[in-house]
Amino acid sequence: MGKKSRRKAKLRAAARLAQRAPAQPVYQAKPIATQVAQPKAVAASVHPAVLPAQANRYQYVVPEMQRIGIISGVLFVILIVLAFVLH
């Protein structure tokens, strides 16, 4: 029975996302450039576009990683100082 409530929550979340941001293409393709004189053709370049929903989803990752790094660095320095003091 728990799956039904999860499905409903996913559907509600998808509906909210659809209301916030209009549908945008996932990639942007550049046209293929060909020259008659040369036998080689330049392939299309596909660049993934960053969707606003993706940018909003991960906006707190970098600050949290910085905090984790600072805290782990401080704890590492404390361990080194304690090693010298206790020996």
N, C-alpha and C positions, 0 to 999 in steps of 0.2 A: 504494500500500500504506500510505502514511502516514495516509490518511483513516481507515482502520479503527482504528488506535490512538487517533486523536483521538476517534472516536465512542465507543470503549470508555471513554476518560477522561471524556467528558461524561456518559456513563451512570453511571459510578461516582460522579461529583460530584453528579449529580441524586439518586442513591440515598442518599448521605450527607446531603444537605439534607433529603430526605424523612424520614429517621430522626431528625434533630435537632429540627426544628420541625414540629408538626402543621399540616395545611392550614388556612389562615385566609382569610377573604374579602378580596378585593382592595379593595373599597370598602364603605362603610357608608351606606346610603340612609335618609333620614328620611322618614316618611310624609307624604303630601300632605295639607295642611290646606285644607278647603273650607268655606265658609259658605253657607248657603242664601240669606241676605238679599243678599249681594253676588255679582255675576256673575263676578268674578275668582277664580281658584283659585291658590293658592300652589304653585309648582313644587317638586318634590322636590329636596333639596339632597344632592349626592353628594360625600362627603369621602374622598379616598384614604387608606387606612390604611398606615402605614409598617410593612413586614414586618421581623421581626428579622434575617432574612438580608440585607436591604438595608442595615440599620443596621450590621451587622458588616462588610459588604463595603467600606464607605467610611469606616471609623473612623479611618484614617490620613491621609486627604486633607487635613483642616484643619491639623493640625500640620506636614505637609510643605509646604503652601502658605505657612504662616507662616515656616518656615525659608527657603524660596526668596525670600520678600519681604525678609527681613532680610539675606540674603547679597547680593541684588541692590542693596539700598539702600547697604550698605557699599561695594560695588564702585563704585557711582555716585559716592559721596562721594570715594573714592580717585581716581577719574578727574578730578573737579573740582579737587581739591588738586594733582594732577600737572599739570593744565593751567595753574594759576596759577604753580606752581614753575618749570615749563619755559619759560614765556613771559617 
